Amino acid sequence: MKRVFNNLPLKLSHEAHTYVPVNPKRLFILLHGYLLDGKYMFDFFEDILPKDCAIIAPNGPFMVPVKKNEEFKPKFA
């Protein structure tokens, strides 16, 4: 069975870093671990994933504040 993505509508209820070419051949969903975020995963794998594939790197559903250099940054779980 061959699947073709002519249009890949994305309806996400929270922030995600995405890359969707016109006619993607595959879909990669990058899930992160505790205290990371979608941007980290997207940046880490961006150079090694094929450019003809769709990439979705969502943030986790729960925000966890992390203190770094006397300020809090949002990370996710």
C-alpha positions as CSV (number, residue, x, y, z in Angstrom):
1,M,0.0,0.0,0.0
2,K,1.4,3.3,-1.0
3,R,0.4,6.4,0.9
4,V,0.7,9.9,-0.7
5,F,0.6,13.1,1.3
6,N,-0.9,15.7,-1.1
7,N,-1.8,18.0,1.8
8,L,-0.8,17.6,5.4
9,P,-3.1,19.8,7.5
10,L,-1.7,20.3,11.0
11,K,-4.0,21.1,13.8
12,L,-2.0,21.2,17.0
13,S,-3.3,22.4,20.3
14,H,0.2,23.4,21.6
15,E,3.4,24.8,20.3
16,A,5.4,22.6,17.8
17,H,8.3,23.2,15.5
18,T,7.4,22.0,12.1
19,Y,8.8,21.7,8.6
20,V,6.4,20.6,5.8
21,P,7.5,20.6,2.2
22,V,4.9,20.7,-0.6
23,N,4.6,17.0,-1.2
24,P,6.3,15.2,1.8
25,K,7.4,11.6,1.2
26,R,7.5,10.7,4.9
27,L,6.5,12.1,8.3
28,F,8.9,12.3,11.3
29,I,7.6,13.1,14.7
30,L,10.4,14.0,17.1
31,L,9.5,13.5,20.8
32,H,11.7,14.8,23.5
33,G,12.6,13.7,27.0
34,Y,12.1,15.4,30.4
35,L,13.2,19.0,30.6
36,L,13.7,19.5,26.9
37,D,11.5,21.1,24.2
38,G,10.5,20.6,20.6
39,K,13.0,23.3,19.4
40,Y,15.9,21.3,20.8
41,M,14.8,18.1,19.0
42,F,14.2,20.0,15.7
43,D,17.6,21.8,15.8
44,F,19.4,18.5,16.8
45,F,17.9,16.4,13.9
46,E,17.3,19.1,11.2
47,D,20.6,18.5,9.4
48,I,20.3,14.7,9.2
49,L,16.7,14.3,8.2
50,P,15.8,14.3,4.5
51,K,14.5,17.7,3.2
52,D,11.6,15.9,1.3
53,C,10.0,14.8,4.5
54,A,7.7,16.5,7.0
55,I,9.0,17.0,10.5
56,I,6.9,17.7,13.6
57,A,8.6,18.4,17.0
58,P,6.0,19.2,19.5
59,N,6.6,20.5,23.0
60,G,5.5,18.1,25.8
61,P,2.0,18.7,27.4
62,F,3.4,19.9,30.8
63,M,5.6,23.0,31.2
64,V,8.3,22.7,33.8
65,P,10.3,25.8,34.8
66,V,14.0,25.3,34.9
67,K,16.3,27.7,36.8
68,K,19.4,28.6,34.8
69,N,21.7,31.5,35.5
70,E,19.3,33.2,38.0
71,E,16.3,33.0,35.6
72,F,13.6,30.5,34.8
73,K,13.3,29.0,31.3
74,P,10.3,27.0,30.2
75,K,11.0,23.3,29.4
76,F,8.5,20.5,29.1
77,A,7.6,17.0,30.3
